[in-house]
């Protein structure tokens, strides 16, 4: 499958969850992509959003598999997206593939990666520490006061004498 990065920014109630679920599920329903979920990372801001997104994806896959009325909008959106991509697929094939994907995720749930930004970066740092042989007891701690102070100092050093920002600060 083609590697890509998709970023969606939208306000509350604008259909982000629907769009993200369709996007995520599309990647899973391609032929022979049942285990593709191991290679897809979805990042959210909160633990609550993570749990909601995981649940939503699983419920949608189940609804597609079973042909539930609640999943009709997803089925329509998925079929339309496949049509736009010129990938022939039928409703029955979507149902069959949704069942295969759902089974694969449930049997390998630890690789179903919808996580928060902070947990993603924690895992990156742990892997980096392992690569650098820093040891397993690595603790990551952010001193917000020190980080903010250094950022402000860096910004001030880069200001020109005629800068309106420097004038405003003084």
C-alpha positions, -999 to 999 in steps of 0.1 A, spaced: 0 0 0 12 35 -8 27 53 22 10 86 29 4 111 57 -31 126 61 -37 154 86 -73 166 93 -80 197 112 -116 206 119 -138 220 146 -160 199 169 -191 184 153 -178 187 118 -176 150 110 -139 143 119 -147 109 134 -167 98 104 -140 110 80 -111 95 99 -130 61 103 -137 60 66 -100 69 58 -87 43 82 -111 15 71 -104 22 34 -67 12 40 -79 -20 56 -104 -31 30 -80 -32 0 -74 -68 -13 -51 -87 10 -48 -58 35 -63 -76 65 -31 -70 85 -25 -35 72 -37 -21 106 -2 -30 119 12 -3 96 -13 25 102 -9 50 130 -38 72 140 -29 99 166 -54 118 188 -51 143 216 -68 126 245 -71 91 260 -109 95 257 -106 103 219 -83 73 215 -108 50 231 -137 65 211 -118 62 178 -108 26 184 -144 17 194 -158 35 165 -136 17 140 -144 -17 155 -181 -9 156 -180 2 120 -162 -29 108 -187 -50 127 -216 -30 112 -202 -34 77 -196 -71 81 -232 -76 94 -248 -52 70 -263 -31 98 -283 -1 89 -262 21 112 -233 15 88 -250 24 56 -234 58 55 -200 42 59 -207 16 32 -218 44 8 -187 65 15 -164 36 12 -179 24 -21 -177 59 -34 -140 63 -24 -132 29 -41 -150 40 -72 -131 73 -73 -99 54 -70 -111 31 -98 -109 0 -76 -138 -23 -83 -155 -37 -52 -190 -48 -43 -209 -45 -11 -205 -82 -5 -167 -79 -9 -167 -49 16 -186 -71 41 -163 -100 37 -132 -79 40 -146 -61 70 -151 -94 87 -115 -105 79 -101 -72 92 -122 -72 123 -110 -108 131 -73 -99 125 -75 -68 147 -92 -87 176 -66 -114 173 -37 -89 173 -51 -60 192 -18 -47 205 -8 -37 170 -41 -17 165 -24 17 169 -47 45 177 -30 65 204 -24 99 219 4 122 208 22 119 241 20 80 241 33 80 205 63 102 214 69 81 246 72 50 224 95 68 199 117 79 228 118 44 243 128 30 210 154 57 205 168 50 239 171 13 232 189 21 199 213 43 217 217 17 244 207 42 272 190 15 293 155 5 301 151 30 330 150 60 309 126 86 322 112 114 301 104 146 319 97 180 305 106 210 325 80 234 311 95 265 328 130 258 316 119 249 281 98 281 279 126 303 292 151 288 266 125 294 238 120 330 248 157 336 251 163 321 217 136 342 201 150 374 217 185 366 205 172 363 169 154 397 169 168 426 149 174 459 166 147 475 145 122 447 151 87 459 162 86 427 184 118 438 203 104 473 207 71 459 220 90 436 245 111 465 258 
